[in-house]
Amino acid sequence: MKDSFAVRDTLEVQGQRYTFASLARLGQHFDLKRLPYSMKILLENLLRHEDGVNVSAREIEAVARWNAKQEPETEIAFMPARVVLQDFTGVPCVVDLAAMRDAMRVLGGDPKRINPLIPSELVIDHSVQVDEFGTARALEDNVAIEFQRNGERYGFLRWGQKALDNFKVVPPRTGIVHQVNLEHLARVVMSADKDGARWAYPDTVFGTDSHTTMVNGLGVLGWGVGGIEAEAAMLGQPSSMLIPHVVGFKLTGKLPEGATATDLVLTVTQMLRKLGVVGKFVEFYGDGLAHLALADRATIANMAPEYGATCGIFPIDAEVLNYLRLTGREAAQIALVEAYAKAQGLWHDAHTPHAEFSATLELDLASVRPALAGPKRPQDRVLLEDVKASAAAAIKPLAALRKPRNGDAARFVDEGGDSAVGNAANALSEGSVRVEMNGQTFDLGDGAVVIAAITSCTNTSNPAVMLAAGLVARKAVARGLKAKPWVKTSLAPGSLVVTDYLKKAALLGELEKLGFYLVGYGCTTCIGNSGPLPAAVSKAIATGDLAVGAVLSGNRNFEGRVHPEVKLNYLASPPLVVAYALAGSLDIDLAHDPLGTGSDGRPVYLKDIWPSNQEISDLIASTIDPQMFTHSYANVFAGDSRWNSIDAPVGELYRWGDSTYIKNPPYFAGIRMQPAAMATIQGARCLGLFGDSITTDHISPAGNIKQDSPAGRYLIEHGVQPRDFNSYGSRRGNDDVMVRGTFANIRIRNLMLDGVEGGYTLHVPSGKQMAIYDAAMRYQVEKTPLIVLAGKEYGTGSSRDWAAKGTLLLGVKAVIAESFERIHRSNLVGMGVLPLQFLPGESAQAHGLTGRESFAIVGFDAPEACEATVIAQGDGGEKRFQVQVMLLTPKEREFYRHGGILPYVLRQLAARKAA
């Protein structure tokens, strides 16, 4: 630490002396009181890492003099204190580290130099699927299936746990990464020994899941990054970023009766999406914070990716300390958090002056109304009373495309029966299908809710909405209501603590009476791990080409994500999930229509079974205590007998085998110490021409692998039966599977083809339609480079590194889009794929591009080039236009020149060793 501004100071807390980089001392030179909370954390990070190379006095001064209204120009280097991973994205991270160890040996270096240099913790939470549901055995059966499917992956992670320093694994059946992070892993203030002193500094984090932002609710600055950027941080490389805009979101008042934190976050998401906060920090402030429990704040912070922000942060205040006490943190750590925050000007209370912001929004919490979001985007908020009309509007065009059937529907029988229980979709059920299943008979039609899932980190971390769901269940059961038989119900809590307090409140059994049995601890329906629908329901959907729905308490509802057979997906609070399981249909106005008929023969309305805010508050106070948390997390890294009995290799180098899960990737094949010279792109073809809002789910799906897809055919060729395909997410450690799954989403639409849905393209020279993977491989044989053309918000959604890795391995050299989501643009750079952006107001359509042209891209290789020229040759002659080069910092240009972050880091480490 150079300490150009003489900021080194000491702080004593309970007899322990800490060294820290004092913002108060820096405040003698600059006016820091006007800086937002998040900007102060960035400033401290620069002060502590000042070395004259990555961080100089110039960058520190630029942040200290931050102008809220000025366009960002200065690049800064941010180094997180730790990294947190989930297994879908974490496995390929560890695969890359293992491959880098092999490559380091090839370059003559020590493989042990490839090692996390900062605390790195992986939580296995994305691999459990809802195969079994609705029974007391569902949890144990799903866990057993999970271990059977993922033994190779888990054995590999156990190797990493032993071989890598600073790397810990939280085994399966523990919880969702973000809730485990919030309840246990987050420190809020870190401490570590360095240069003979005990340093204290803010807890900051990079996570390989976009919802890492959930920990922002605790005052911890962090956000989701791609796996490759996380690996770079693990290896000691700071992340380059422009000084951000910070949007202030003022909250006033308090939530009214009947409104939940879910309703609030859906409102916030819609407002911020409308404002436009992509690439910006969002910071919450105002009197309303005093009426928001920590769990409510975490719910809002969780959905920062959905409103497009880098983070959505709350300050450290008394509520943070209360939560740390509640979750069983040590008294000494809580004392450090309070003392450090107050010493650094990071403490918030009623007397804290408001900071300056780049822009502001304001919301009166009292105006929040019950709502859902859907049918396919989290920012599309729909008031509860308008869901019926929303579903009908979504179904109408789908029904218009349906082929007519001969007569009324075919009949599907699962286990027989003749007890009629009514229609699944009432007025929307034209052309419905008769189903006999488990001794009951019903008609399944458009708008039927076939999945009702209490799932995902957004809400299962929040006791208020989880206990509310239990209370709704209790009251519904008391009135004689039941879930409809066609609804697949599931309960997947975010941590073991949730089960403890549901049991203590005597509500778990009430949820089970409506079919909401525990199915696992992890991210299930929200990530696409919803498992199969009952066979009779699935066949009825296929025969009737029905547009059915899912209601889930998650944060993601993009097309094709939740379940391939479900076309309408709505996000909702857990108690509303229960309500829709009772209704069984989207063709209902829950604000005014009865849910059903009670055992007394009278109609039962949602208002009749909805708990009051006081009921929920009293139940939280009487059921949740610190002992629940200390007990649940006492041996969080130990695992059970299943985990500890997994056979795992040992040694500094991983022994690669013939596995369809874990494979040595090709990124470092033939690597040399010096990168090849940058070259212009000539004679390129378009692999795909896409519209707006192409998500990372579209580019690299995480869910089911279709048997007749390139990935399915590959697995069958390697002896894997379709029942053992598992998911794309679980096979991210094998590049052969993942490259075949790139652009393979069943709902993606390539505009090079007319009306075709799914992962197909046109091989332009032959004029043949084929799978995108097959076309890409043909182009590689023909030595033809590829590009992708896209519209606005390209790469929204999860921080999915395989969306960039797969793009690279298909042979794509550049992506030209109208705009990019922050994480995906960074991931493309990190893999050596060139992101280019159409100039404002321009697009592929504006330039008359069809995707059938031959493309050249020149000028991007010039030092500090801000624009490049695209030359498109087609039947209409030559078209030339300028595009923006989206390499935003000098460090990103270096990454691109080296072919990505990992080759860059590897060469740096190898050169350091050689020197």
N, C-alpha and C positions, 0 to 999 in steps of 0.2 A: 504493500500500500504506500503510494507516494505521498499522500496527504498535503497537497498543494495549498489547501485552505486551512491547515492546522485544526482539523475537526476531531482528532482522536481524543476521547474522553473516557472516564470510568464511571461506573454505576454500581452501587452496593445494594444487594437485595438479600435479606435474611442471612447476612454474614458472608455471602459470596460476592467477590468483586468481578465485574464484567467490563471489558473494554468495548467501546462502540464508536461508530462514526456519528458524531453529534450534529443533528440538523440545527440545533440551537446555536452552536458555534458558527455554522455556515450562515445562519440568519444574521450574524453581525455584518455580513457583506451584502446580503440580498434580502429582499422582502419575501419571505417564504409563507407568511400567514395567508396569502391569497391563493396559494397552491392547493389543488384538490388533494384529498387523502392519497389517492393512487399515485399521483405525481410525486409526492413526498417519498413514497416507497421506491419509486424508480430512482429518485435522487440519492437516497441512501445507498442503493445498490451500486450506483456509479462511484460514490465516495469510497466505498469499501473495496472496490475492485480497480481503483485508479492505479495504472501501471505505466502510463505514458505510451502504451502501444494500442491495446484494445480500448482503453478508457484514458482520456486526457482531461486536463483542466478545461479545455474548450467545450467538451460535451457536458461537463458538470455545470458550467456557467450557462450553457444553452437551456438546460432544464430549469435551473434556478431562475432564469429570466423568462421563463415560458410565457408566451403571449396567447391567451385563450382564443383570440380571433384570427391569429395568423396561421397560414397554411404550413404544415410541418415541412421542414427542410433538412433538419439535422438528424443524422444517423447516430443511434446510441447502441451500445452493446449491453444486453441484459443477461445476467447469469442467475438462473433460479437456484434456490437453496436445495431443492430436491426434485425428484421425478417420481410420478406415480403412474402405473400402467394397469390396464386390464388385459385379460389373457388373449382376446382376439387380436388386439394390436400389440400386446406384449410379447407373444410368442415370436412373431417375425422380428421384433427388436432383438430378442436373444439369439435368434437364428442369424441375424446380421452380425452380431457381436462374435458369435462362434465362427462365422465365415471370415470376419476380419482377423481373427486370431490365426486362421490358416494363411490368409494373405500376408499378414505381418511376417510370418515365417518365410514365405516366398521372397519377400523383400529384404530378408536378412535381419529382421528385428526380433525382439522378444515378444512372444504372444501374450505374456502376462501384462504387457503395457495396455492391452485392450481390456479395460476394466472400468466399471463405474467409479468415478471420482467423487460423486456426491451420493447421499442416500437415495436409493432407488427401490421402490416397493411395488410389487405386482400382486393384484388381487384377482383370483380366478373367479369370475362371476358371469361370464358371457356364454358358458358352454352348456349349462343346464337347459333342457328343452321340456316343454309341457307335453310329453308323450302320454302320461297318465294324469287323469284329473277326476275330481268328483268323488274320491274315496279316501279313506284314512291311510291307505297304502301309497297314495300318489307321491308323497315326498320321498320315501325310501325307494320306491320303484324308479323314479326319475333319477335319483342320485346313482343308483346301481347302473342304470343305462348310461348315464353320463361318464362314469368311470370306465365302463366297457368300451365306449366309443372313443374316449380320449386318453387311453392309457399311454400311447406313444408320446402324445403332447405333454402329458403330465410327467412322464419319465424324463423328457428333455428339460422341463422346467426344474425338476429336482437336480439334474446335472448342473444347471445354471446356478441354482441356490448354493451348491457346494463349490463350484469352480470359480465363481465371480465374487469379488469383494464388494461390499456396500450394496448387496442385492438380497432382498428378502421376498418371500412368496407367502401370501395369505391363501391357504388351501381352499378348495371348494366347500360349499355348504356353510359359508360364513356370512356373506352379504354382498351387496353391490359396492363396487369400488368407491363411488362418491360418498355413500353413506358411511362406509368404513373410514374413509378419509376424514369426513366431518366429525364422526363420533370418536375416532381414536388416533389416526395417523397425524392429523394436523397439529402442529405445535403452536401456531400463531406467532410466537417469538422463538427463534432457534438459538441454540448456543453450541459452540464448538471451540476446541483448542487450536490455536494457530500462532506460530511464532512466539511461543512461550506465554501466551495470554489466553484467557477465556473470553471469547467474543460473544456478544449478543447481537442479533440482527433479525429483521422481519422474516417470517416464514413465507417463502415464495415458491411456486411450484409450476412445473410443466407436467401435463398429463396427456397420455395417448388416447384419451377419450375427450370429445369436444365438451362434455358436460363436467369436466374438471372444474369449471367455473362455479360449481355448487359451493365450493369452499370459500368463495368470495363472501358468502353470507356470514362467515366467521371473521371477516376482516383480512383474510389471506389473499394476496394478489397471486393469481395464477390463471392459466387458460389452457385450452386444448391445443396440442400441436400434433403434427404427423409423427409417426414412429421414427422417421429418419432425423427429424429435428430433436426429438427426445434423446435419441442415441448420441447425437453430437453434444448435447448438454451433459449427458452421463459421462462423456469422455472429456469434459472440461472445456468445451467450446461455447462461448457466449452466443446468444442469438442476436442478430442485427435487426434493428427496427427503427423506423422513424418515430421521433417524439410524437405521441398520439394526440388527437383531439380527445377531450373529455367532455361528455354530455352529462349535465346534471339533471337528475330526475327527482323532483320534489314531491314528497308524499305528505299529505295532511289528513287529519281526521282518523277514523277507525272503521273497520269493516262492519257492515250492517248485519242484522240477523239473516241467516240463510245463505250468506256469501262465504266462500272458503278461500284459502290461499291459492287454490287452483284457479278459481274464477279471477282472482287478482292477477296472477301471472299471465293468464290468457289475455287479459285487458292490457297489461304492460307490454306484452309481446306485440299485440296489434298496433299499439301506439308507437312503439319504437321502430317497427318495420316501416310504418308509414313515414316517420321522420327520416329514416335512413341512417343507420349507425354502423354499417359494415366497416370493420377495421378500426373502430373507435372504442374507447373506454366509456362505460356508463357508470355513474356513481350516484347512489341513492342518498338523499338527505331530507331533512325537514322534520316537523313535529310528529308526523305519522310514524316515524321509526319507534317512538315510545310505545306504540300500540301493536308493534309487530314482533312476535316471538321469533327467536333465532331460527326455528324450523321454517317459519313463513319466509324469512329473508333468504334462507337457503333455497327454498322453492323458486323464488324470483331469480336468484343468481344462477340456478341450475340451467335455466332456459335462455341464457345469453346467446348461445348459438342460434336459437330459434328467432330471437330478435336481431341477430346478425352482428352483435358486438363482440369485441375481443374478450371483454369481461363485464360483469355487472356487480360492482363491489359495494359493500357496506362498511362503515368504519368500526373500529374497536370501541366498545362502550360497556356500560354495566351489564347489558344483556349478554354480551359475549362472555363476560366473567361468570354470569349465572349459568350459562350453558356449559362452560368448562367444568364448573362444580357439579352440575347435574350429570355430566357424562364421565365423572370419576377421574378427571385429571388430578395430578398431584398438586398439593397446596403450594409447594415451592415454584412450580411452573406457572400457576395462576398468579402468584405474587410477581413473578418476573414479567409476565404479560402486562400487568397493570402498571408496574413501575416503568418499564421500558416505553410503553405507549405514551405515558404522561411526560416522560423526559424528552421524547422525540416530537411532541406536538401531534401525535397520532390518535390521541384520546378524544372521543366525542361526547359532549353532554349539552345541556340546554344553553350553555354560555359559549359554545364553540361558534366563532364567526363563519358565515357562509363563504365558501371559496368562489373563485371565478371559474366559469365554465365556457366551453366553446359554444354551447347551445343549452337550452333548458326546456324541460317539459314539467307539467304539474298534474297530479291526480289526487282528487279527494277520495280517500278510501271508502267513504260512505256512498259513493256513486257506483261502486262495483256491484254487478248483478250476476246471478248464476248463469253460467255459459258453458259451452263446449267449443271445440275447434275442429273443423273438418270441412269436407270429407277427405281432404288429402294434403293439407298444409297446416302446420301448427299456428301460423299467424292469422288464419281465417276463422276468427272468433264468431260464434253463432249463439245468440241468446237462447236460453233454454226453451222459451216458447216458440222460437223460430226453427228449431231443429227439424221438425216435421216437414216444413216447407223446403228447408235446405236439402234434406234427403230426397224429397220428391223431385226437386230441380236437378239433382245429380243423377237420379235414376232415369229420368225421361229420355235423354239422348242415348243412354245405354240400352234401354228397352227398344228404342227405334231401330237399333242395329241388329236386334235379335231375329234369328230365323224362326219362321212359324213352325209349330209342331202339329203333328196330326192328332186332333182330338185333345182331350185334357191330358194332364201329365201322366207319365209312367209312374208306377208305384214302386217304392223302394222299401224293402223290409230288412231290418237289422236283426231283431230278435222276436219279431211278430207282435201281435197285440191288436186290440180292437177298441181301445178306450179313446174316444175322440177328445182332444184338448183344445181344439180351435185353430184358427189361422195364425200363421207366423207374421203376417204383414197386413192384415186387414185390407184397407182400401188400396194398398199398393200391391195386392197379391194376384192381380190378373195374370193368368197363365201359371198359377202356382202348382207345386208338385206335392202329391200325397206321399207321406212318409210314415212307415210303421217302424218304431224303434223302442226297444226296452218296454214292450207291453203297452205302448201308447201310439196313437195315431194323430197326425196333425198335417196341415197343409203348410208347406214352406214356400214363401214368395219373396218378391222384391222387398227390400227394406228390413228383412228379418235380421235381428241381432244374433249372430251365431257365435260370437266371442265376446265375453265380458271378463276383462282381466284387470285385477288390481296388481299393477306391476310398475316397475321402473323407479329409478332414483328420484325423480321429480317429487313424487308424493309419498312413497313408502318410507321416506325419512321423517315425515311430518306426523307427529302423534295426533294432532287435531283432526286431520282428515281421515286417518286410519281408524281412530276411535269413533269418529262420526259414521264411518262405514259400518262398524260393528253395531252401533246404536240403531242405524237404519235397519240392519238385519234383524236385530232383536225385536224391534217394533213390528216389522213386517211379519215375522214368524208368529208373534203374538196375535196378529190380526188374521192369521191363516193363509198368508200369501206364500207362493212358491215360485222359484225360478222356472222359466219355461224350459221344456225338455230339449229343445234344439240348441240351447245356449251352452257353449263350452265355458265353464266358469273356472277361474284360477286365482290363487292368492300367492304372490311371490314377494315376500317382504324384503326390505333392503338390508336388514340385519337381524341377528338372533334376538336382539332386545325387543323388536316389534312383537315377536311371538310371546315374549315374556309378559309384556304389558297387556296384550290382548287376552292372554290367559288369566292374568290377575284381575282384569276387569270382567271376566266371565263372558267375553264376547267372541272368542275364537270358536266356541261351540255353536254360537248363533250364526256366524258366517258359514260354518260347515253345514248347517241345516238347509242353507240355500245353495249348497254346492261349492262354496268357496273354501275348499280344503287347501292346505299348504301343498304347493307343487315344487317348491325349491327356494333357495336363497340366491337370487341373482337376477340379471336382466333377461327377461324371457320374451313376452309378447312384443315389447317395444323394439327389440332388436330383430324380430322375425323368428324367434325361437318359440313360436306359439304351438308347434307340434301339429299333428294331423287332426282334422275334424273327424267326428264319427263317420264311418263309411257310408251310412245311409244318407246323412246330411250332405256329404261331399258329392255323392252320386246325384242327389236331387239338384244341387247347384249346377252341376255340369249338364244334366239333361235339360233343365229349364233355362240354362244360361242366365241364372239369377244374379241380380245385383244385391248382394247381402252385405251386412255391416258388422263392424266390430266397435266396441266402446272400451277404451282402456285408459288407465290413469297414467299414461306415459307422456313423453315429450316429442315423439316422432310418429307421424302417420302418413309418410310419403307413399306414393303409389307402389304397390307390390312389396311393401316392406313387412307389414304385419302378418299377412298370409296371402299366398298366391291366388286363393279362391275368393278372397274378400275384397270388394271394390270400393266400399265406403268405410272410412276409418275416422272415428271421432275421439278426440282427447277429452277426458272428463275427470272430475274429482272422484276419489274412491267411493263416496256415498252415492254419487250419480251412477257409477258403474253397477253398483248393487241394484239401483232403481231400474236401470235398463235391462238387467238380467230378469227382473220381475216382469217387466213389460214385454220383453222379447222382440221388440220392434222399434224402428226409428219412426214409424208412422203413428206417432203419439205426441201430443203436447203435454209434457209432464207438469207444466205449470197449471194446467186447467183440467186435463182429462184424468180419469181414475186409472190407477196402476192395475187394478183388478178388483175382484169381489172377495171380501173377507169371509171368514167362516160363519159370520152372522148374517150373510146374504146382502150386506150393505157395501157400496163402493168404497174403496180405500184410495185416498189421494196421497201424493207425495208429501204434502204439507202435514198430513196426519202422522207420518212416521219420521219426519225430519227432526233431529234434535236441536235444542236451543244452544246458543253459544255458551251459556252458563253451564248447561249440562256437560258439554265437552270440556270446558275449563275445569270444572270440579273433578271430572274423571281423570284428567291429566294429573292434577294435584294429588289424587289419592292412589294412583297406580304406578307412577314412574319415580324411581329413585336412583341415586348413584350406584348402589350395589348391583343393579341390573347390568350396568355398563362394565364395571370392574370385573364382574363374574364372566360376562360374555367374552371380554377381550383379554382375560388373564393369560391364555395360551394361544393367542391368535395366529401365531406362525407355526404352531406345532402340528396341527392336522390330526385326523383320526386314523384308525388302523388301516383303512383303505388307502389313504394317502401315503402312509409310512411303509406300506408293504409293496409299493410300486418299485419295480426294478429300474434303477437309474445308473447309467455309466458314470465313471469317474475319470479325472484327468484334466489337464489344462486345455487340451484340444478335444473337441467333440468327435466321437466316432460315428461318422455318417453311415447310415445303412440304407437298405432298399425300402424306404418308407413312403407312403402316400400322404403322410402328414408333415414330416420334417425332411427337408432337402437342402443341400448346399446350394445357395442361389448363385446365378451367373454374373453378378455385378462386378466381381473382381477378376474375372477370367482374363488372363493376359495383361494384368495391370503392370505398368512401369512407373518408375519414380517421377518421370516428367509427363504431364498430360499432352495429348495431341493438340495441335493447333486448331483453333476454332475455324469452322468452315461454313460458308453460306449453304443454304438449302436449295437444291436444284432438282427439277423434274419430279416434284412430290405429287402424290395423289391424296385425295380426301378420303379418309376412312369413315368419317361420319359427319353429317350436317345436322345439327341439333337446334332446337328452339330454346326458350327461356327455362330457367329453374331446373336445369339438369343437376341432379343431386349426386353425391358420392354413392348413394344407393343405386342409382341408375348406372354409374360407371363401374362400380365394384360391389355387387350385391353381397349381403351377408347371410342370406337365408338359404332356402332349399336349392339343391342342385338337380336340375331336370335330367331325366335319364337319357333323353335324346339330344342333350346339349353337348358341345365339345368337351366340357369338363366331365359330364356324365359318361360319355364314350371313353374318355381317358381312364376313368376309374374302373370301368368294366374291363377294359383291356388289361388293367393291372390287377385283376382278380377281386375287385371290390363289388359286392352285390349292392343293388340299389337301396336295400334296407339299411345298409351300413355307410351310405354316402355321407351322413352327417350334414354339415352346412358349409357354405363358402367361408364363413367366419372362422370355423374351427380348423379349416385347412389352409390358413394363411401362412403356415410354415412351409408350404410346397408351392414353388413358383409355377410348376407345370399345371397345377390345378387352377391357380389364381389367374394366370394370363389367359387361360381359356374361358374364365368367367368374366373377364373385363368387357364392359358394355353388354353384358348378357342379361340384364334385368328384363323381366317379361313385359314390362310396361314402357320401356324406352322406345322412342319413335325416331328413326333416322329419316330425315326429310329428303334424302336421296331416293327413297322408295315411296311409292304412293299408297298410303293407308296401311302399311305393314307395321305391326307392333312386335317388339322383341329385338334381340340382338342380331340384327341382320344388316347387310350393306350391299352395295353394288360394286363388284370388281369391274372398274371402268373399262380397262382394255378389252375384256371378254364380253362385257355387257351382262354378266351373270349375277343373279342374286345369290348370296351365300352368307353363312354365319360370319360375323365380324372377325373372329379368330381365324377362320379358314382363309378369308380374304387377306388378312394381314400376313399370314404365313406364305401365301402365294406371292404377295408383293415382296416379301423378303427374298424369296427365291429369285425374283425378277430384279432384285437390288434397287427397289423403288422406295424412297423415303415417304413418310406419311405425315399428314396434318389432320387436325380436327377443327371444324368450324362450329361455333356455338353462339347462343344469344346471351341474355342477361343472367346474372347470378349463377354462373357456371361453377359447379362444385360445392353447392350448399350442402349443409348437413354434417354428418359425422366427420371427425378428423381421421379419415381413412387413408393411410399411406398407400394401400394397395390400389387405390384409384389412380395414384401417380405411378407406382411401380408397374402395374399392368399396362398403363399407357405407354411407358418406356419400352417394355418388353414386346409390345405389339409392333414396335418400330416407329412410333409417332415421335417426330422431332419437334413439333410446335403445335400449340393450341391457340387458336385465334377466337376470342370471345368478346362479347359486348361488355361484360364485366365478370369479375371473379370473386368468389368467396375467399376470404383471407387465408384460411388454413390450406385450402387446396392449391391456391397459387403458390404458396410457400413450398408445399410438397412437390409440385411440379419442378420448381427450381432445384429443390433438394435431390431430385432424381435426374437432373440434367435435361429436362424437357423445357423448351423455351415458351413462356407464356407471353402472348401478344394480345393487345386490346384494340378493337376498332376505335377510331376517333369518335368523339361525342356526336351522336346523331347518325352515325354510320353503322352498317350491319352487313351480313352476308347478303341479305335480301336487297338492301339498298344498292349494293354493287352488282346485283343481278347474278350472283353466284348460285350454281346448281349443285356443286360438289363434283361435277364431271370434268372440271378443268384440270390442267396440269399447272402446278404452282412452283414459283421460285420466291425465296425470301432473302433479301440482301440488305446489307447495311447494319445489321444488329451486332456484327463482330467488331465494329469500330469502338475504340475506347470511349466509355461513358455515353454510348449512343442512346438517345431517348426515343428515337423513332427508327423504323425499318420500312423498307418498301416491299410490298407484295405484288408479284407479277403473275396474273392468271391468264393462261392461254386456253381458249375454248372455241366452240363452234362460232360464237359471236365475235371472235377476234381477241385482241389483247386488252386486258384491264389492268391498270396500275393504281394502287392506293397506298397511303401511309397508315401504319399502325404504331401504337405505343409499345415500346419494349418494357415489359413489366419485371425487369430486374431492378429493384428499387434501391439497393444499396451496393456499395463497392464489394462488400463481403458476398452478396448474392452473385455478383458477376464472377467472383473467384470460384464460388461453388459451381456455377454453370460451366466455367472454363475447365474445371477438373472433372466434369461429368457427374457432379452431385456432391452432397455433403460428405458422404462416407468415403469416397476416394480421396477427397480433400483432407479429411481428418487422418486417414490412414497414411497418406504421404507425409503429413506434418509429423506424426508420431514416429514414423520410420526414419525420417530425416533427422529428427532430434536425437534418436538413438544412435544413428550413424555418426552424428557430430560429436 
